[in-house]
Amino acid sequence: MKHLLSLLLLAALFACQPAEPELIEKEISYGTGDVSMNGYLVYDNSIDEKRPGVLVVHEWWGHNPYARERARKLAKLGYVALAVDMYGNGKQAGHPEDAGKFAGEVMKNMNEAQARFEAALNILKNFDKTNSEKTAAIGYCFGGGVVLQMARMGVDLDGVVSFHGSIASQMPAEKGKVKAELLVLNGADDGFVTKDQIDAFKAEMDSADVEYKFINYQGAKHSFTNPDADSLGAEFNLPLAYDKTADEKSWNEMKNFFTKIFEKR
């Protein structure tokens, strides 16, 4: 009898455990004009209902395994995630000179950048597992600057999250144009983001009545979420460094932010 009770208790405990994620990964081809882009879509197939969709915009190195890993982490949280390709043809940089060139080509033509971003957003919204009324975007370094700029330009998103991204802009936010709430997660020791830029960013958003939160992680340098930052910094003599504490805290901030913005819809 005791053995039977133990088995029943064990079965009940297993029944209460959440289902293991059943990640489905898809290579997605999309484009704008004559530019072909390679996306990576991932979701948890063990979830039946439609769920919010999140775009992931890569660092200046391009659409690489790091961006895909962040997309998988989002899928494990229950989102449909699409890692985008802002450079086209899955182009990646192996050297900072190439990365700067690729990123500069995108940022100097924001209308084309918006077209590429919205092409990916349309793929995400039209995917049958996505709740098209609930969408957001996250970005890292270059990608953080991209998602902030898309918000400034009025792209229809519930929220954007910038991880150690560029915050300066040639096209400041305008009152009534920004639809998304903003979460900016910055390293306080990031040599690429100055105090003047931070002050200007906050003044810009306050003037435009944008709802935003800006967090500085003390001691964190540029690229603090990427475990490869230390080796890349050493190889190319760049002020990059991984910071496990800042990485985990910023990810938790993002999770709380998504809970808040998606519950409003």
Helices and strands as residue ranges (DSSP letters): H 2-16, E 23-32, E 35-44, E 51-57, H 65-76, E 80-83, H 96-107, H 110-126, E 130-140, H 142-152, E 159-163, E 181-187, H 195-207, E 212-217, H 229-236, H 244-263
